[in-house]
């Protein structure tokens, strides 16, 4: 004897039948939470920030040095000054490469440490969940949390964080140099900033 389909109890709704409401754009709260995972590795994190700030200063310094050599020794036809400026630029380029190498090592080690702790925490959390959770949630979503979502955190630590600090440092240093060289041009560029911010928003 078969039971009519209309008399069967409705199956519980599954999480993946609705849009994922846990995703949201990056904000300060998420950045603070990301930094909280770096707290056990404070020394490594602080070294990384110092190296990143140094690299942020090196990149605009190279452009500034080229301009000084062109306006000075090259314009004045000074071979000795041109040679000194060229050697100085070569040393700056070499130091930039060395700093870049150490930055990659530091950010890779820090990212791996953070991801290891995060995977351990998520795995321990999944072990505490009830069987009802796994009945309501498809296995693919759980695996996605442990793989692609945590991999996105790795990218945030290893790439986005350090590159963002480098770009912010370059912007501030370049703005200071522009203000010292041409305040009118600096004011014109600064006036565009609210427009760019509004377009991004």
N, C-alpha and C positions, 0 to 999 in steps of 0.2 A: 504494500500500500504506500503510495507516494504522498508526500505532504505538499499542498499548494504553495507556490512560490510566495504568494502574498502573505501566508501565515508564518513564514520564516522570520526570525528576529533579524533586524538590520545589522549588517556588519559594521564594526566601529570605523569611523573615518580614519583614513591614513594621512600621515603628515604631508606626503608628497602630492596629495590631491589638491592642495592649496598652495598659493605662491609662498615662497620662502620669505617670511617677514623679518628674519634675523639679519639680513644684509642691509647695510647702510653705508653712505659715503664715509671716507676717512675724516675724523674730527679729533679735537684735542683730547677727548676722553679715551679714544682708542690709542692715541699716541702715548698718553700717560700709562695706559695699561701695557703697551708694548715695552716701555721703559722699565716697568716693574719687573718684567722677566729678565732684564739685564742687571738688576740689583745684585744678585749673587756674584756677578762678574764685574764689579765696579771698577777695579783697577784696569782691566782690559778695555772696558768701555771708555774710561777717562783717557787712556793712551790713544784710543781710536779717535776720540774727539780732538785731541791735540794734533794728531797727525793730519786729520781732515782739515782743521783750521790752517795748519801750515801749508798744505797743498792749495787751499783756497787763496792764500796770500801769494804763493809762487806764480800762479798762472797770470794774474794781472801784472805782477812785477816784471814778467818777461816782456809783455807788450810795452810797459813803461820804459824798460831799459832800451828796447829797440828804438823807441822814439827819441830818447836822450842821445843815443849814439848818432842817429841820423841828424838831429838838430845841432849836435856839438861837433865831434871830430870829423864826421863825413862832410858836413857843410863847410867846416873850416879847413878841410884837406889836411888833417893831421893823421899821419900814418900811425904814429905811436898811440894816439888816443883811440883810433879805430881798432887797432890790435888789442888794446886793453879792454875795450868794450866787447869785442868779439869773444875774448877769453872769459870775461865775466858772464856773458850770456851762455857760453858753453858750460861753465860751472853751474849756473842756475838750472840749465836744462838737465844736467847730470843729477843734481840734487832733487829735481822734480821727479825723475825716473826712480830714484831710490825711495823717495817718500811714497810714490805711487805703489811700489812693490810692497812696502811694509803695510800700507793701508789695505791692500788686497788680502794680505795674510791675516791681519788683525780682524777685518770684517768677516772673513770666512770662518775663522775660529769662533768668534763671538756668535755668528749666526748659527753654526752647528750646535753650540752649547745651548742656545736659547731653544732651538727646535727640539733638541733631545729632552729638555725639561718639559716643554709644552706637550710633546707626544706622551711622555710618561704621565703627566697630569690628566690628559684627555683619556688615556687608556684606563687609568685608575677610576676616573669618573664613569666610564662605560661599564666597568665591572660592578659598580654600585647600583646601576639602573635595574629596574624591575623587568620581569618578563613581559609585562604589558607594554612597556616602552618599545621593545623589539617587535611586538605584535603590531603596534601602530605605525612603526617607522620602517621603511624599506631598508634592506641591507645596503643598497647602493648609496643612500644618503649618509649612512654611518661611515662607510668606506671613504666617501668623498670628504667628510670632515677630517679623517685621519690622513688623507693624502693631499688632495689638491688645495684644500683650505689652509692646512698647515704649511704647505709649500708656498702659498701666497704670503704667509707670515715670514718665511725665510727670505723671500724676495724683498719684503719690506725692511728687514733688518740688514741684509747684505748689500742691497742696491739702492733702494729709495732713500733710506735714512742718510747714508754717507754722501750720496750724490746731492741730496737736498741741502745738506750743510755746506758742501763745497760751493754750490751755486749761490746760496745765501751769502757766504763769505765773499765770493767774487763780486756779487752785486754791491755789497757794502763798501768794499775796498775800491772798486771802480767808481762808485759814487763819490767817495772821498777824494780820489784823484781828480775826477771831473770838477768837483767843487773847488779844489785848489787851483786848477788850470783855467777854468772858464765858468764862473758862477752863473752867467746868463744862460749858457747851454744846459747847465745842471738844472736850473729852475724850469727851463722849457721841458726837459725830459721828466722832471718830477711832476709837472702839471699833467702829464699824460697818465701817470700811475692810477689815479682814481677811475679814469675811463677804462683802462685795461682791467682793473679789479671788477668794475661793474659788468664788463663783457664776460669775464670768467664766471661771475656769479650767475 
